[in-house]
Amino acid sequence: MHMCTRLKICGITRLEDALLASEYGADAIGFVFYDKSPRYIHPENAEEIIQSLPPFMTVVGLFVNPTQENIDDVLAVCSLDILQLHGDESADFCSAQKRRVIKALPVSEPKDLTRIAAYDCAVLLDAKAPLGIYGGTGNSFDWNMLSGIQHHAPLILAGGIDLNNVTEAKQIQGFYALDVSSGVEVAKGIKDRKKLKELCEKFCD
């Protein structure tokens, strides 16, 4: 059976961007709850956006090396569907969550892909960033190393996906979804309407 690839727009900080993502056909949006990120959003502000979303839009909350208390505090405020753990979280920590989890793994060379097997949840592959930075760089890694990749749970591709390569990214076999952030921005956390529309159109072709 043919698998329909999904699209997530991450780093949402404004209601208008969330509504445009939905209007143009994105399946999910992501909020960053890592306070060192320029795309950070306060949980109460995120919940205001969530309450204005149309039905069937999946909401993802991104965390970096959170404590369980950090996650629980955000969940007490925000109606999140999925947790995206973007730091050095262990497989046990991921498995202990009460929401579905996407574990992000940084990739720069083939041996990095061996870490996928340790996780029983969905895995997002992103370009390895400099030490102390967790994603959001706008860089991609060599997608040629993904040939034949498999995981028993969904795989998601991220890192530097934009208008120029979204068609190529969607054609890579074995991926459930693409995750886009900086590729549709005019500034960090501020989406560009034209870029967002054009990328979604290319994605849906």
Helices and strands as residue ranges (DSSP letters): E 6-9, H 15-24, E 28-32, H 43-50, E 58-63, H 68-75, E 82-85, H 91-95, E 100-107, G 110-118, E 122-127, G 143-146, E 155-158, H 166-171, E 177-180, G 182-184, E 185-187, E 190-191, H 193-204
